[in-house]
């Protein structure tokens, strides 16, 4: 019986993988064709490519929540429909985008999600190519090189007033015990509070984003805190399921997922670089405390309304 179950899970994983890559490849033909419109309407090129990427995102979210029964609950500030924002989030795993998209799809912004992603991902067949065609922000962590590309992308978004969630994992990399230890040593050297559940955020990119979009159609910052719970005894707190596990079998009742969102008006944020950097570090201190509370109580005793929504 166990062998049959393992074979079934492997077949399902391969099926979903082939289907998603096939869909992404097919849609890229349309993406490439859309560029013939560039001399006539850049806005339409952006709109077409955004919606095509949204088709892939929506399919993946359907598989995660409906087929694999990933149960996501939410708390925090109400988020309006169709609102553009800068989005920051803690970063645990590749599967984090399912958590961000669980909110985006309910607020009709899924096809407008644009990520800061590592430059190497653009070479990933189909998915990476599609992100590049859709105008995602590929960065090499070399600030002088990245700044020019980021500036060009931001100028386009502001000029066309493109609806967007500009998503940045400001910790710079996924959380690991080793990276946590390095960040704690760094904090001790600076005399900063020691955090246990998140890494020290990198502030330069965030400061640039806020300064660039202040006074534009992007008027808010959304602060996401992603939380995973594996119900197995002695499971590691906030350890996400792998991409293979997500597609292998039902996630319920083995996993719980929670997203907390805080919404801040950019006009209310500090205007100087150091003030913005300090503001971001304060958000991560709050995030660390929130996660510590979740570790002890999950969604009980948070002092906030917890709700569920279907898309």
URLINGI-V768228 format. One record per backbone hydrogen bond with DSSP energy under -0.5 kcal/mol. NH is the residue of the N-H (numbers start at 1). CO is the residue of the C=O. If there is no record, write none. Layout:
BEGIN
nh:NH co:CO
nh:NH co:CO
END
This chain:
BEGIN
nh:5 co:1
nh:6 co:2
nh:7 co:3
nh:8 co:4
nh:9 co:5
nh:10 co:6
nh:11 co:7
nh:12 co:8
nh:13 co:9
nh:14 co:10
nh:15 co:11
nh:16 co:12
nh:17 co:13
nh:18 co:14
nh:19 co:15
nh:20 co:16
nh:21 co:17
nh:22 co:18
nh:23 co:19
nh:24 co:20
nh:25 co:21
nh:26 co:22
nh:27 co:23
nh:28 co:24
nh:29 co:25
nh:29 co:26
nh:30 co:26
nh:31 co:27
nh:32 co:28
nh:33 co:29
nh:34 co:30
nh:35 co:31
nh:35 co:32
nh:36 co:33
nh:37 co:34
nh:38 co:35
nh:40 co:37
nh:41 co:37
nh:45 co:41
nh:46 co:42
nh:47 co:43
nh:48 co:44
nh:49 co:45
nh:50 co:46
nh:51 co:47
nh:52 co:48
nh:53 co:49
nh:54 co:50
nh:55 co:51
nh:56 co:52
nh:57 co:53
nh:58 co:54
nh:59 co:55
nh:60 co:56
nh:61 co:57
nh:62 co:58
nh:63 co:59
nh:64 co:60
nh:65 co:61
nh:66 co:62
nh:67 co:62
nh:68 co:63
nh:70 co:64
nh:71 co:69
nh:72 co:70
nh:73 co:257
nh:74 co:307
nh:75 co:259
nh:76 co:305
nh:77 co:261
nh:82 co:107
nh:83 co:80
nh:85 co:164
nh:86 co:220
nh:87 co:166
nh:88 co:222
nh:89 co:168
nh:90 co:224
nh:96 co:93
nh:97 co:94
nh:98 co:95
nh:99 co:95
nh:99 co:96
nh:100 co:96
nh:101 co:97
nh:102 co:98
nh:103 co:99
nh:103 co:100
nh:104 co:100
nh:105 co:101
nh:107 co:103
nh:107 co:104
nh:108 co:105
nh:109 co:104
nh:110 co:104
nh:112 co:109
nh:113 co:110
nh:114 co:165
nh:116 co:167
nh:117 co:115
nh:117 co:137
nh:119 co:139
nh:121 co:118
nh:122 co:119
nh:123 co:120
nh:124 co:121
nh:127 co:125
nh:128 co:124
nh:129 co:124
nh:130 co:126
nh:131 co:127
nh:132 co:128
nh:133 co:129
nh:134 co:130
nh:135 co:132
nh:136 co:131
nh:137 co:115
nh:138 co:136
nh:139 co:117
nh:139 co:137
nh:143 co:141
nh:146 co:142
nh:147 co:143
nh:148 co:144
nh:149 co:145
nh:150 co:146
nh:151 co:147
nh:152 co:148
nh:153 co:149
nh:154 co:150
nh:155 co:151
nh:156 co:152
nh:157 co:153
nh:158 co:154
nh:159 co:155
nh:160 co:156
nh:161 co:157
nh:162 co:157
nh:165 co:112
nh:166 co:85
nh:166 co:164
nh:167 co:114
nh:167 co:165
nh:168 co:87
nh:170 co:168
nh:172 co:169
nh:175 co:91
nh:180 co:176
nh:181 co:177
nh:182 co:178
nh:183 co:179
nh:184 co:180
nh:185 co:181
nh:186 co:182
nh:187 co:183
nh:188 co:184
nh:189 co:185
nh:190 co:186
nh:191 co:187
nh:191 co:188
nh:192 co:187
nh:195 co:193
nh:202 co:170
nh:203 co:201
nh:207 co:203
nh:208 co:204
nh:209 co:205
nh:210 co:206
nh:211 co:207
nh:212 co:208
nh:213 co:209
nh:214 co:210
nh:216 co:213
nh:219 co:84
nh:219 co:217
nh:220 co:84
nh:221 co:264
nh:222 co:86
nh:223 co:221
nh:223 co:262
nh:224 co:88
nh:224 co:222
nh:225 co:260
nh:227 co:258
nh:229 co:256
nh:231 co:229
nh:231 co:254
nh:235 co:232
nh:238 co:228
nh:239 co:236
nh:240 co:238
nh:246 co:242
nh:247 co:243
nh:248 co:244
nh:248 co:245
nh:249 co:245
nh:251 co:68
nh:252 co:68
nh:255 co:251
nh:256 co:229
nh:257 co:71
nh:258 co:227
nh:259 co:73
nh:260 co:225
nh:261 co:75
nh:262 co:223
nh:264 co:221
nh:266 co:219
nh:268 co:265
nh:269 co:266
nh:276 co:272
nh:277 co:273
nh:278 co:274
nh:279 co:275
nh:280 co:276
nh:281 co:277
nh:282 co:278
nh:283 co:279
nh:284 co:280
nh:285 co:281
nh:286 co:282
nh:287 co:283
nh:288 co:284
nh:289 co:285
nh:290 co:286
nh:291 co:287
nh:292 co:288
nh:293 co:289
nh:294 co:290
nh:295 co:291
nh:296 co:292
nh:297 co:293
nh:298 co:294
nh:300 co:297
nh:302 co:299
nh:307 co:74
END
